[in-house]
């Protein structure tokens, strides 16, 4: 029998940022219909939409060109996500950890003095 996985172990493993840190950076704003990750607007869609897009691309471009296009888009998306996670998001997480270790008044006094 396989033992159940502890949720906290799953959320806290991985690199920087962890899954827990990523989840804490997601904001759903129903008033303006926006989802953001650390202030950057993101899109969430059902997989059926991607399936339909793929079918249309194959119909319009042919299977080989559609494949090249989708591979290129996937590559560019991965590059962009990696830059975001190692740059902007990682910096935000470091700042959050710093503020959680040092009260805001202490940090302000050090900068002001």
N, C-alpha and C positions, 0 to 999 in steps of 0.2 A: 504494500500500500504506500502511496506517495503522500508524504507529510504536506500539510498546507503551508503555503509561503506566507511569511509575516509581511504585512503591507508596509510597515516602516522600513524593512530591509530593501524592498523593491524601490521605494521612494527615495531612499538616501544613497543608493549605489550609483555607480557611474562616475562620469567625469565632472568637469566644472562647466556648466551648472548641472546639478543633480536633477532628477525628475521632480522632486519636491520643489526645488527652486524655480524650475520652469512653470510648474502648475501655479505657484504663488504669484507669478508674473502675468498670468492671463486675467484679463478683465472683460466681462460681458456687460455691455451697456445697452439695455433694451430700449432706452428712450431715444437713442439715435441709431440703433441697429448696428452698433460697431463692436467688434471683438478686437482686442489689442493684446499684444505680448510685449510687455515692458514699454508701452507707449507707441509701438509700431503696429499699424493696422494689419490684421491678418484675415484670411478668408477660410471659412470652414464650409465644406460642401459634402454632400453625400457622394459615395463612390459611383452611383448610377449616373451622375452628371459627367464624370470622367469617362465612363464607358461610352456614353452617347457621343461625347466629343471625339473619342478615338474612332468610333464608327464613321462619323462625319468626315474626319480627316482622311481616313482610308478611302471613302467614297470620292472625295474631292481630289486627293493627291495621289492615290494609289498606295498599296501596302508598303512599298520600300520607302517612298518619300515621307509618308506618315510616320514610319518607324524612326527615320533619321530626325525628323522634327521633334518627336516625343522624347527621344534620347537626349537631344540637345537641350530641350526645355528642362528635363529632369536634372541634367548636369548643372545647368545655370542655377536652378533652384537650390540644389545642394550646395553649390559654392556660396550663394547668397546667404543661406541659412548658417553655414559654417562661419562666415565672416560675422554675422549677427551674434551668434552664440559665443564666439571667442573674443569679440570686440565689445560692442555696446552692452549686450546682456551680461557678459562676464564682469564688466566694469561696474554695472549697476548692482550685481550680487556682491562684489567686494565692498562697495560702499555700504550696502545694507548690513553686511557682517560687521563692518567697522562701527556703524552706529549702534548695532545691538550690543557690542562689547563696551562701548563708551557712551554714556548718556549725552544727549545733544548739548546740554549746558557745558559739559566738560570739553567737548570738541570745539564749541564756539569760543570758550575761554582760551584754549590753546592757540587758536587762529587769531584772536583779537590781541593777545599779549605779545 
